[in-house]
Amino acid sequence: MSANLCEFERTTVRIRNKALAVGKLVDNPDDSDVRSILAREPGVRCTVSGNYVA
């Protein structure tokens, strides 16, 4: 079995673009966006020093 890397690349680009279009992918979020996302995740805690731990 040989891998067709060009087809793999086209597929990953298609998946990424679709995820961006439907809002399932946050592209290069800034720190405040990442902290907001982490704060909503179940099982994730904020430490005394303000870091998140899963």
matplotlib code that plots the C-alpha trace (Angstrom):
import matplotlib.pyplot as plt

x = [0.0, 1.5, 0.4, -0.7, 0.5, -1.1, -4.5, -3.8, -3.0, -6.2, -8.3, -6.8, -7.3, -10.9, -11.6, -10.0, -11.9, -15.2, -14.5, -13.7, -16.9, -19.2, -17.4, -15.8, -12.3, -10.7, -7.8, -4.9, -6.8, -5.3, -4.6, -7.9, -9.8, -7.8, -8.5, -12.2, -12.3, -10.5, -12.7, -15.8, -14.2, -15.4, -12.7, -10.4, -9.4, -7.7, -4.8, -4.0, -1.5, -4.0, -2.9, -5.3, -4.9, -6.8]
y = [0.0, 3.4, 6.7, 9.4, 12.5, 14.9, 13.4, 13.4, 17.1, 17.9, 15.9, 17.7, 21.1, 20.2, 19.0, 22.1, 24.5, 22.8, 22.9, 26.6, 27.2, 25.5, 27.0, 23.8, 25.0, 28.1, 29.2, 30.5, 31.8, 34.4, 33.7, 35.0, 32.8, 29.7, 30.5, 30.9, 27.6, 25.8, 27.3, 25.7, 22.2, 19.6, 18.3, 21.3, 23.3, 26.7, 26.7, 29.4, 30.8, 31.1, 28.1, 25.4, 21.7, 18.8]
z = [0.0, -1.0, 0.4, -2.0, -0.1, -2.5, -1.9, 1.8, 1.7, -0.3, 2.2, 5.2, 3.6, 2.8, 6.3, 7.8, 5.6, 6.4, 10.1, 9.9, 7.9, 10.4, 13.5, 14.8, 14.5, 16.2, 14.0, 16.0, 19.0, 21.3, 24.9, 26.2, 23.7, 24.8, 28.5, 27.7, 25.9, 28.7, 31.4, 29.8, 29.5, 32.1, 34.4, 33.8, 36.8, 37.2, 39.7, 42.3, 39.9, 37.0, 35.0, 33.7, 34.6, 33.1]

ax = plt.figure().add_subplot(projection="3d")
ax.plot(x, y, z, "-o")
ax.set_aspect("equal")
plt.show()
